[in-house]
Amino acid sequence: MCVPRYIDRCGIYAPVRYTASIDMRIHRIKLGHCNVWLLERQGRLIVFDAGKARTTARLLAAVRAACGDRGAVVLIVASHTHFDHVGGLAALQKMTGAPVAVHRKEAETLRTGEFVLSDGLHAIGRFKAFLGRRVAPKEMFKFAPVRADIIIEEDRRLDDFGFPAAIISTPGHTDGSLSLLTDDGALFAGDLTITQPLPGMWRHMPLYGSSVADIKKNWRIVIKRGAGHIYPGHGRDFPASELERYI
């Protein structure tokens, strides 16, 4: 992969990488501490995740800017149904008319707009989970319900959408977490792994999940399947080699 980097002045729509082998451009839409990733190829676009409800206007503006006269959104993928990944999903679906894909285990939560928060994996995560469940106003976690069009249970190739890639199941952060892996090794990981200012393994370990062992198991799986560069739901993108020392 060649890696030219451009930063948009408004900080909303930033092309970050061009993958020459499959002729695809990757864009980061940075919405506070959340990333939405946009894959652009031959006049088609896939949106991966949709940020929080309160950043919906910025999300829609960024997607409009990305589409311009270059193409249209053909698919929206929800990595999982935590509020900070699906808050703008209903509005994005309405604006683009694109089908929404989600794992079967999370389709009902998406349909009802139910508040779900995974358990913390370490002291910081457990403390934040406690605050989220007991102290924080539930309104901040609400999102508009969405009925998914595509229910994922096993790998789902995306060639019919114009992308040499697959949606794959990567449980660990949640039971129904999904990632998107392109044939040239770009992994859009949701919260399977993130980037945060913590030392060692915890730099890329999510705050919440079923267990550290489950997360590391899926790190091994995606690397074995060819993931070379990772685009997480939070923080900067990074080479998959940064995970290999911990698995």
Secondary structure, 3 states (H helix, E strand, C coil): CECCCCCCCCCCCEEEEEEHHHCEEEEEEEECCEEEEEEEECCEEEEECCCCHHHHHHHHHHHHHHHCCCCEEEEEECCCCCHHHHCCHHHHHHHHCCCEEEEHHHHHHHHHCCCCCCCECCHHHHHHHHHHHHCCCHHHHCCCCCCCCEEECCCEECHHHCCCEEEEECCCCCCCCEEEEECCCEEEEECCCCCCCCCHHHHCCCCECCCHHHHHHHHHHHHHCCCCEEEECCCCCEECHHHHCCC
